């Protein structure tokens, strides 16, 4: 016999610019008497198939009234509810499942595909309500169906939460902090984890707290004992970017919607290594990549990866290299006559002195830096060549330069002649006329002198 079922839900709408208005989930108590909620939980699956825990009721939770009203924490009506959740419902999603000790006891889906209900319309304000007699799910206008709630009622009893002494608000997760994250897994995504630490002297209940990553929230459940660690494995809910090109951020959100702590992991993550928080002797906090992953326990710094048998760490590159050339595995010393190449980590022969080397061929000499033979480069002192005086002849360069200048001058003259051809023609005609007049004057004067002689 069912004691608790999903009565109604509404994914919320934007009304007059106000988002998430009217969103709620309503449960109803079918027994008519107080019931324990310990073991009950609500999970929600979005349209992408990702399942998120919405609510997990801890030990000591009791429903004393007929119905339990829950609203999205960022809804304008969030205060008109018995409890809030932090993952917003979509217009097309589901199922929303009510579970008891992990087993589904009731479910509602609204994907528009059989056997689910149609999707919620985007404009009409609609609620999906269960008929308690027929158990059919029916769409009602939001103004027609309003879930029962009276301010100040006490129908839900929860374990006493931790209270912030300064603000007086619920702070069940506010004491927690991020301490480690593992993203660049070795084999499968299931290895990824996010670690939280409870530095307080009291056990912290995680129900109602959540992680926010890439604008999506994912509920947490369980407890963290005093001064203890908790590892959250995203699993099928979401995947962490292994080595982001830019920094990624994860927020820890309290039950009242406040951000408790933020973890930012940057580009440069190493395969098989986690990114963890450490403190120095003065108590200064810093984050470092470590090859010692410690989910659910205190962090340990390990600069280099652990190499398999037969290999050692190259201290310059951090990579594992073969140790076959190492004669003393405890010290890493090379055999006599050899030294360790710092780039490869391998033992290499020490080059012999030049006295025991094979003589270089004729025309070659030994390079004292490398002990290799190199060709002798002759130096030209000029002694073997006679000096040739400069005869002062015109060089090809001078001839070419003169030709270029002459071409430019010629082009300039031609341009001037074409540009001022009319003026030049007029000037030539005037010169010709002037010359003609001078010629006539000379002829006239000559005839006049001849006549003077005859007379």
PyMOL commands that set and color helices and strands:
alter all, ss='L'
color gray80, all
select helices_A, chain A and resi 189-191+354-356+396-419+421-454
alter helices_A, ss='H'
color red, helices_A
select strands_A, chain A and resi 4-10+13-15+18-21+24-29+35-36+40-45+51-56+62-63+67-72+83-85+93-100+103-110+126-130+137-141+156-157+176-182+193-198+204-205+210-213+216-219+223-224+228-232+248-253+259-265+274-279+285-290+311-313+320-322+338-340+347-349+364-366+373-375
alter strands_A, ss='S'
color yellow, strands_A
deselect
rebuild
show_as cartoon
